[in-house]
Amino acid sequence: MTTTDDRSLEEFGYRQELHRSLGRYASFAAGFSFISVLTTVFQFFAFGYSFGGPLFFWAWPAVLIGQLAVAACFAELAARYPISGAIYQWSSRLATPAFGWFAGWIMVIGQIVVVAAAALALQMVLPALWSGFQLIGTDTSPTSADGAANASVLGVALLALTTLVNLVDNRVMSLVNRVGVTAEIIGAVLIVVLLLTHSRRSPGITFHTTGGAGSGLFGALLIGSFTAAYVMIGFDSAGEMSEETHQPRRTAPRTILTALGAAGLLGGLVVLGGILAAPSLTDGKLAVDGLSYVLTSSLGDGVGRVLLADVAVAIAVATLAIQTAACRMLFSMARDGRLPFARHLARVNPRTGMPGTPALVVGVLAAALLLLDFASPEAFLAIGTTCIVMLYLAYAMVTGPLLLGRLRGRFSTTGTDETGAPLFSLGRGGIPVNALALLYGLAMTLNLAWPRAAVYDPAGGHWYFQWFTVLFLLFTLLSGFLYRARKAHQPHTAPEGSPVAVPAESS
């Protein structure tokens, strides 16, 4: 039976191949689990604190405001273009197919790097939960040789599991996602309550750089913003899952905003609670072991380990959600015939409703990235920062053309959703909110990519890690140009099972 949702997809020239089975909470879970407060805060809290001390907390609300502006723009687009491969689809329609292709190319490679970065987060939790999880050496710090190598082993094992789930069925994937997100929200709330009730100091301490590296007020905030920037990405995943969501024009815009809002609030409170409840701000442990140290030392081994187990679940679900989002981006670009091996990447298993080949590709490439941790511990931070820069740049390649379209009067704010209600719209606030989103995104991209030796190569002697983000981005762009140059000399053929009408490529 063809539903209203299916006919809406056909308007854009695509057949309904993915199984449409996600409701509102599942859509929210897709965005929230990609953000995954517990995964990312536990992973990068120590880094932010090591440079800014308690002051790094104030980077959190600044990043949240900027990302809410981006999310509001995305909510408008999700209502108007409820298609998988959100960033690629939106950018292609707002600018040109060629520009949109590069946005999708940068985004999907960035998502693969995010998958690897999320899987590495297990090292911040599992060895603290049980020493038996430290399979290599004895030093659990992810910035040590032992810790980095062990993080790779744990990460590869997790990727094998998430890849399997992404091959089974989208209902199984959705169930795991919903259960995991529910557990994460409950765990995050408990952590906030327990940390705040075990507070050892007043919130006024957040105006000091005690325990930080002494980078100065402005420098501390710039580097401290890495933590918040890494946490608050991926809210667009609700848009990525639009072709599997009931009433996506109505559902996706709301879940994009609620996922980011809920994650932003909970994450900020977790960071604040960790600072206030830490046994010491100056003994160096908070800058090395982060929140795992706070939980086990302030709440006791019993409660602390239970909460750490919840964090481990959150990390696993986050890795699953990020891999799923990357799979949908690959699928969306491939069915338009715009990726290598497009016929295979665009194939959907009619029984499971899942594009299996993209899951395998993302899993294998992410696992290959994890092997960098065997080469040097600095790879841990290089991988984490690179993925944020890639996603921020891809976001700007949507908010930029959107702002230009508004200024030229080419972006329509009218229309109705599946229930007949007006589509989500920023109304008169569209231009200022859009401008803020673009300026914030470009400024943060520059801040994150800046090759600070003290951040990316603290031990010295590894220039390639200092410049890793810039070099990786240049490699991504160069490989994209080379692929398109080769493709331009070949006749365009859409893959089997491609959409009803493939948009024409332009240069």
C-alpha positions as CSV (number, residue, x, y, z in Angstrom):
1,M,0.0,0.0,0.0
2,T,1.3,3.4,-1.0
3,T,1.1,5.9,1.9
4,T,1.2,9.7,2.0
5,D,4.8,9.5,3.2
6,D,5.7,7.3,0.2
7,R,4.0,9.7,-2.3
8,S,5.9,12.6,-0.7
9,L,9.1,10.8,-1.5
10,E,8.1,10.1,-5.0
11,E,7.7,13.8,-5.5
12,F,11.4,14.1,-5.3
13,G,11.9,11.2,-7.8
14,Y,12.7,8.4,-5.5
15,R,11.0,5.0,-4.8
16,Q,10.3,3.9,-1.2
17,E,12.9,1.2,-0.6
18,L,13.9,1.7,3.0
19,H,11.3,0.4,5.5
20,R,9.2,3.2,7.0
21,S,8.9,2.1,10.6
22,L,10.2,4.8,12.9
23,G,8.0,6.9,15.1
24,R,8.6,10.2,16.9
25,Y,10.6,8.7,19.7
26,A,12.7,6.6,17.4
27,S,13.4,9.7,15.3
28,F,14.5,11.6,18.5
29,A,16.6,8.7,19.5
30,A,18.5,8.8,16.1
31,G,19.6,12.4,16.7
32,F,20.2,12.0,20.5
33,S,22.2,8.8,20.2
34,F,24.5,10.4,17.5
35,I,25.1,13.3,19.9
36,S,25.3,10.8,22.8
37,V,26.1,13.1,25.8
38,L,27.7,10.4,27.9
39,T,29.9,9.1,25.1
40,T,31.3,12.4,24.1
41,V,31.5,14.2,27.4
42,F,33.3,11.3,29.0
43,Q,35.6,11.1,26.0
44,F,36.7,14.8,25.8
45,F,36.1,16.2,29.3
46,A,39.7,15.5,30.4
47,F,41.0,17.3,27.3
48,G,38.9,20.4,27.8
49,Y,39.7,20.6,31.5
50,S,43.5,20.1,30.8
51,F,43.6,23.3,28.9
52,G,40.9,25.5,30.4
53,G,40.4,24.2,33.9
54,P,36.9,24.9,35.3
55,L,36.6,27.9,32.9
56,F,36.1,25.6,29.9
57,F,32.5,25.0,31.1
58,W,31.5,28.4,29.6
59,A,32.4,27.2,26.2
60,W,29.4,24.9,26.5
61,P,26.6,27.5,26.4
62,A,28.4,29.4,23.6
63,V,28.6,26.3,21.4
64,L,25.0,25.3,22.3
65,I,23.7,28.7,21.1
66,G,25.6,28.4,17.8
67,Q,24.5,24.9,17.2
68,L,20.8,25.6,18.0
69,A,21.0,28.2,15.2
70,V,22.3,25.6,12.8
71,A,19.7,23.0,14.0
72,A,16.9,25.6,13.5
73,C,17.9,26.0,9.8
74,F,18.1,22.2,9.5
75,A,14.7,21.8,11.0
76,E,13.3,24.0,8.2
77,L,15.0,22.0,5.5
78,A,14.0,18.6,7.1
79,A,10.4,19.7,6.7
80,R,10.8,20.6,3.1
81,Y,13.2,17.8,1.9
82,P,12.5,14.7,4.0
83,I,15.1,12.6,2.2
84,S,17.9,10.3,3.3
85,G,21.4,11.8,2.9
86,A,20.1,15.1,4.4
87,I,23.2,17.3,4.0
88,Y,23.9,16.1,0.5
89,Q,20.3,16.5,-0.6
90,W,19.8,19.9,1.0
91,S,23.0,21.4,-0.3
92,S,22.3,20.0,-3.8
93,R,18.9,21.7,-3.9
94,L,20.0,25.0,-2.3
95,A,23.1,25.4,-4.5
96,T,24.1,23.1,-7.4
97,P,24.3,19.3,-7.7
98,A,28.1,19.7,-7.9
99,F,28.4,21.8,-4.7
100,G,26.0,19.4,-3.0
101,W,28.1,16.4,-4.0
102,F,31.1,17.9,-2.3
103,A,29.0,18.6,0.8
104,G,27.9,15.0,0.9
105,W,31.5,13.7,0.2
106,I,32.9,15.7,3.1
107,M,30.0,14.7,5.3
108,V,30.2,11.0,4.7
109,I,33.9,10.8,5.2
110,G,33.5,12.9,8.3
111,Q,30.9,10.5,9.6
112,I,33.2,7.6,9.0
113,V,35.8,9.4,11.1
114,V,33.2,10.1,13.8
115,V,32.4,6.3,13.9
116,A,36.0,5.6,14.6
117,A,36.2,8.4,17.2
118,A,33.1,7.2,19.0
119,A,34.4,3.6,19.2
120,L,37.6,4.9,20.8
121,A,35.6,6.3,23.7
122,L,35.3,2.8,25.2
123,Q,38.9,3.2,26.5
124,M,37.7,6.0,28.8
125,V,35.2,3.7,30.4
126,L,35.8,0.0,30.2
127,P,39.2,-0.3,31.9
128,A,37.8,1.9,34.8
129,L,34.8,-0.4,35.0
130,W,37.0,-3.6,35.1
131,S,40.8,-3.9,34.8
132,G,40.3,-6.9,32.6
133,F,39.3,-4.7,29.7
134,Q,42.9,-3.4,29.6
135,L,44.1,-6.0,27.2
136,I,47.3,-4.3,26.2
137,G,49.8,-3.0,28.8
138,T,48.8,-1.3,32.1
139,D,48.5,2.4,31.3
140,T,44.8,3.1,30.7
141,S,45.2,6.7,29.5
142,P,44.2,7.0,25.8
143,T,47.1,9.4,25.3
144,S,49.6,6.7,26.4
145,A,51.0,4.0,24.0
146,D,49.2,1.2,26.0
147,G,45.9,3.0,26.2
148,A,45.9,4.0,22.6
149,A,46.6,0.5,21.4
150,N,44.0,-0.9,23.8
151,A,41.4,1.7,22.6
152,S,41.9,0.4,19.0
153,V,41.3,-3.2,20.0
154,L,38.1,-2.4,22.0
155,G,37.0,-0.1,19.2
156,V,37.4,-2.7,16.5
157,A,35.4,-5.2,18.6
158,L,32.6,-2.7,19.0
159,L,32.5,-1.9,15.2
160,A,32.1,-5.6,14.5
161,L,29.0,-5.6,16.7
162,T,27.5,-2.4,15.3
163,T,28.1,-3.5,11.7
164,L,26.2,-6.7,12.5
165,V,23.2,-4.8,13.9
166,N,23.2,-2.5,10.8
167,L,22.9,-5.6,8.6
168,V,20.0,-7.3,10.5
169,D,16.8,-5.2,10.2
170,N,15.9,-1.5,10.8
171,R,13.4,-2.5,13.4
172,V,16.1,-4.2,15.4
173,M,18.4,-1.2,14.9
174,S,15.6,1.1,16.0
175,L,14.8,-1.0,19.1
176,V,18.5,-1.1,20.2
177,N,18.7,2.6,19.6
178,R,15.5,3.4,21.6
179,V,16.5,1.2,24.5
180,G,20.0,2.6,24.5
181,V,18.9,6.2,24.4
182,T,16.4,5.6,27.3
183,A,19.1,4.1,29.4
184,E,21.5,7.0,28.5
185,I,18.9,9.6,29.5
186,I,18.2,7.9,32.8
187,G,21.9,7.5,33.4
188,A,22.7,11.1,32.5
189,V,20.0,12.4,34.9
190,L,21.2,10.2,37.7
191,I,24.8,11.3,37.1
192,V,23.8,14.9,37.2
193,V,21.8,14.5,40.4
194,L,24.5,12.5,42.2
195,L,27.3,14.8,41.2
196,L,25.5,17.9,42.2
197,T,24.5,16.4,45.5
198,H,28.1,15.4,46.1
199,S,29.4,18.9,45.2
200,R,32.6,20.0,47.0
201,R,32.6,23.6,45.8
202,S,30.4,26.4,44.4
203,P,29.6,27.1,40.8
204,G,31.8,30.3,41.1
205,I,34.8,28.1,40.5
206,T,33.9,27.9,36.8
207,F,35.3,31.5,36.4
208,H,38.8,30.2,37.2
209,T,41.4,28.3,35.2
210,T,42.6,26.3,38.2
211,G,44.2,23.1,37.1
212,G,44.4,24.1,33.4
213,A,47.4,24.6,31.3
214,G,47.4,28.3,31.6
215,S,46.3,29.1,28.0
216,G,44.8,32.5,29.0
217,L,41.2,33.3,29.2
218,F,40.4,33.5,25.5
219,G,42.7,30.6,24.6
220,A,41.2,28.4,27.3
221,L,37.7,29.0,25.9
222,L,38.8,28.4,22.3
223,I,40.4,25.1,23.1
224,G,37.9,24.2,25.8
225,S,35.2,24.6,23.1
226,F,36.5,21.4,21.4
227,T,34.6,19.3,24.0
228,A,31.3,21.0,23.4
229,A,31.8,21.1,19.7
230,Y,32.5,17.4,19.6
231,V,29.4,16.6,21.7
232,M,26.9,18.7,19.8
233,I,27.1,17.3,16.3
234,G,24.9,14.8,14.6
235,F,21.5,16.2,15.4
236,D,20.8,16.1,11.7
237,S,20.5,12.3,12.0
238,A,16.8,12.7,12.4
239,G,16.8,14.1,8.9
240,E,19.0,11.3,7.7
241,M,16.3,8.8,8.8
242,S,13.4,10.7,7.1
243,E,12.7,7.9,4.6
244,E,12.2,5.5,7.5
245,T,10.1,7.9,9.6
246,H,6.3,8.2,9.7
247,Q,5.2,11.8,8.9
248,P,8.8,13.0,8.5
249,R,7.8,16.6,7.5
250,R,6.2,17.0,10.9
251,T,8.4,14.7,13.0
252,A,12.0,15.4,11.9
253,P,12.1,19.2,12.5
254,R,10.9,18.7,16.1
255,T,13.2,15.8,16.9
256,I,16.2,17.7,15.5
257,L,15.6,20.5,17.9
258,T,14.6,18.4,20.9
259,A,17.5,16.1,20.5
260,L,20.0,18.9,20.5
261,G,18.2,20.8,23.2
262,A,18.0,17.8,25.5
263,A,21.6,16.8,24.9
264,G,22.9,20.3,25.3
265,L,21.1,20.7,28.7
266,L,22.1,17.3,30.1
267,G,25.7,17.6,28.8
268,G,26.2,21.0,30.3
269,L,24.9,19.8,33.7
270,V,27.2,16.7,33.6
271,V,30.2,18.9,32.9
272,L,29.3,21.3,35.7
273,G,28.6,18.4,38.1
274,G,31.9,16.9,37.3
275,I,33.8,20.1,38.1
276,L,31.9,20.7,41.3
277,A,32.2,17.1,42.6
278,A,35.8,16.3,41.7
279,P,37.9,15.4,44.8
280,S,40.6,17.8,43.6
281,L,41.0,20.3,40.8
282,T,44.8,20.4,40.9
283,D,46.1,16.8,41.4
284,G,46.2,16.2,37.7
285,K,43.7,13.3,37.6
286,L,40.8,15.3,36.3
287,A,42.9,16.4,33.3
288,V,43.9,12.7,32.6
289,D,41.1,10.4,33.7
290,G,38.2,12.9,33.4
291,L,34.7,12.0,34.6
292,S,35.5,8.3,35.1
293,Y,37.8,9.4,38.0
294,V,35.1,11.7,39.4
295,L,32.4,9.0,39.4
296,T,34.4,6.2,41.0
297,S,36.1,8.5,43.6
298,S,33.2,10.7,44.6
299,L,30.3,8.2,44.4
300,G,32.1,5.1,45.4
301,D,33.1,2.1,43.4
302,G,29.7,0.4,43.5
303,V,27.5,3.3,42.2
304,G,30.4,4.6,40.0
305,R,30.8,1.3,38.2
306,V,27.1,1.0,37.6
307,L,27.0,4.4,36.0
308,L,30.1,3.6,34.0
309,A,28.4,0.5,32.7
310,D,25.5,2.8,31.5
311,V,28.1,5.0,29.8
312,A,29.5,2.0,28.0
313,V,26.0,1.2,26.7
314,A,25.7,4.8,25.5
315,I,29.0,4.5,23.6
316,A,27.9,1.3,21.9
317,V,24.5,2.8,20.9
318,A,26.2,6.1,19.7
319,T,28.6,4.2,17.5
320,L,25.7,2.3,16.1
321,A,23.7,5.4,15.4
322,I,26.6,7.2,13.7
323,Q,27.3,4.3,11.5
324,T,23.7,4.1,10.5
325,A,23.7,7.8,9.6
326,A,26.8,7.3,7.5
327,C,25.2,4.3,5.8
328,R,22.2,6.4,4.8
329,M,24.4,9.1,3.3
330,L,26.3,6.6,1.3
331,F,23.0,5.0,0.1
332,S,21.5,8.4,-0.9
333,M,24.5,9.5,-2.9
334,A,25.0,6.1,-4.5
335,R,21.4,5.7,-5.7
336,D,22.0,9.0,-7.7
337,G,25.0,7.2,-9.3
338,R,27.5,9.6,-7.7
339,L,29.9,7.3,-5.8
340,P,32.3,4.6,-6.8
341,F,30.6,1.2,-6.9
342,A,27.2,2.9,-6.7
343,R,25.2,-0.1,-7.8
344,H,26.3,-2.1,-4.8
345,L,26.1,0.8,-2.3
346,A,22.6,1.7,-3.5
347,R,21.2,-1.9,-3.1
348,V,18.6,-2.3,-0.3
349,N,17.8,-5.8,1.0
350,P,14.0,-6.0,0.5
351,R,13.6,-8.3,3.5
352,T,15.4,-6.2,6.1
353,G,15.0,-2.8,4.5
354,M,18.7,-2.1,5.2
355,P,21.5,-1.1,2.7
356,G,24.0,-3.8,3.7
357,T,27.0,-2.8,1.6
358,P,27.3,0.7,3.1
359,A,27.3,-0.8,6.6
360,L,30.3,-3.0,5.7
361,V,32.1,-0.2,4.0
362,V,31.7,2.2,7.0
363,G,32.7,-0.5,9.5
364,V,35.8,-1.5,7.6
365,L,37.0,2.0,6.9
366,A,36.4,3.1,10.5
367,A,38.3,0.1,11.8
368,A,41.2,1.0,9.5
369,L,41.3,4.5,11.1
370,L,41.5,3.0,14.5
371,L,44.8,1.3,13.6
372,L,46.3,4.8,13.6
373,D,46.2,4.6,17.4
374,F,48.8,1.9,17.2
375,A,51.1,4.3,15.4
376,S,50.9,7.0,18.0
377,P,48.7,8.1,21.0
378,E,48.3,11.5,19.4
379,A,46.0,9.9,16.8
380,F,43.3,9.8,19.5
381,L,42.9,13.6,19.4
382,A,43.6,13.9,15.7
383,I,40.8,11.6,14.8
384,G,38.4,13.3,17.2
385,T,39.1,16.8,16.0
386,T,39.2,15.9,12.3
387,C,35.7,14.4,12.4
388,I,34.3,17.6,14.0
389,V,35.9,19.9,11.4
390,M,34.5,17.7,8.6
391,L,31.0,17.9,9.9
392,Y,31.2,21.6,10.7
393,L,32.4,22.4,7.2
394,A,29.6,20.2,5.6
395,Y,27.0,22.0,7.8
396,A,28.3,25.4,6.5
397,M,27.9,24.1,3.0
398,V,24.2,23.9,3.8
399,T,23.7,27.1,5.9
400,G,25.7,29.2,3.4
401,P,23.5,28.5,0.3
402,L,20.4,28.6,2.5
403,L,21.3,32.2,3.6
404,L,22.0,33.2,0.0
405,G,18.6,31.8,-1.0
406,R,16.9,33.7,1.7
407,L,18.5,37.0,0.7
408,R,17.6,36.4,-2.9
409,G,14.0,35.5,-2.0
410,R,14.3,32.0,-3.4
411,F,13.7,30.0,-0.2
412,S,10.0,29.3,0.4
413,T,8.7,29.2,4.0
414,T,5.2,28.1,3.0
415,G,3.8,24.6,2.7
416,T,2.0,22.1,4.9
417,D,3.1,18.8,6.6
418,E,1.4,15.5,6.5
419,T,-1.4,16.6,8.9
420,G,-2.1,19.8,6.9
421,A,-0.4,22.1,9.5
422,P,2.1,24.7,8.3
423,L,5.7,23.5,7.9
424,F,8.2,24.5,10.5
425,S,9.5,27.9,9.7
426,L,11.7,30.6,11.4
427,G,9.6,33.3,9.8
428,R,11.2,36.8,10.1
429,G,13.9,35.4,12.2
430,G,15.2,33.3,9.3
431,I,17.9,35.7,8.1
432,P,19.5,36.6,11.5
433,V,19.4,33.0,12.7
434,N,20.8,31.7,9.5
435,A,23.5,34.3,9.5
436,L,24.5,33.4,13.0
437,A,24.6,29.7,12.1
438,L,26.9,30.3,9.1
439,L,29.3,32.7,10.9
440,Y,29.5,30.4,14.0
441,G,30.1,27.3,11.8
442,L,32.9,28.9,9.8
443,A,34.6,30.4,12.9
444,M,34.4,27.1,14.8
445,T,35.8,25.2,11.8
446,L,38.8,27.5,11.7
447,N,39.2,27.2,15.5
448,L,39.2,23.4,15.4
449,A,41.4,23.0,12.4
450,W,44.1,25.5,13.5
451,P,47.3,23.5,13.9
452,R,48.2,24.2,17.5
453,A,51.4,22.3,18.4
454,A,50.5,22.3,22.1
455,V,47.2,20.6,21.3
456,Y,48.0,18.2,18.5
457,D,51.6,17.4,19.0
458,P,52.4,18.0,22.7
459,A,55.3,15.6,22.7
460,G,56.9,17.1,19.6
461,G,58.4,15.4,16.6
462,H,55.1,14.5,14.9
463,W,54.4,17.3,12.5
464,Y,51.9,15.2,10.6
465,F,49.6,15.0,13.7
466,Q,49.9,18.8,14.2
467,W,48.6,19.2,10.6
468,F,46.5,16.1,10.5
469,T,43.2,17.8,10.3
470,V,44.3,20.2,7.5
471,L,46.0,17.4,5.6
472,F,43.0,15.1,5.9
473,L,40.6,17.8,4.7
474,L,42.9,18.6,1.7
475,F,43.1,14.9,0.9
476,T,39.3,14.6,1.0
477,L,38.9,17.5,-1.3
478,L,41.6,16.4,-3.7
479,S,40.2,12.8,-3.9
480,G,36.8,14.3,-4.6
481,F,38.1,16.5,-7.4
482,L,40.0,13.6,-8.9
483,Y,37.0,11.3,-8.8
484,R,34.7,13.9,-10.4
485,A,37.3,14.6,-13.1
486,R,37.4,10.9,-14.0
487,K,33.7,10.6,-13.8
488,A,33.1,13.5,-16.1
489,H,34.7,11.6,-18.9
490,Q,32.4,8.6,-18.4
491,P,28.7,8.3,-19.5
492,H,26.4,8.7,-16.5
493,T,24.5,5.6,-15.6
494,A,22.2,5.3,-12.7
495,P,22.5,2.2,-10.5
496,E,19.9,-0.5,-10.5
497,G,17.1,0.4,-8.2
498,S,17.9,4.1,-8.6
499,P,15.2,6.8,-8.1
500,V,12.5,7.5,-10.6
501,A,14.3,10.6,-11.8
502,V,18.0,11.2,-11.1
503,P,18.8,15.0,-10.8
504,A,21.1,16.1,-13.6
505,E,24.7,16.6,-12.7
506,S,26.1,20.1,-13.3
507,S,29.6,21.5,-12.9
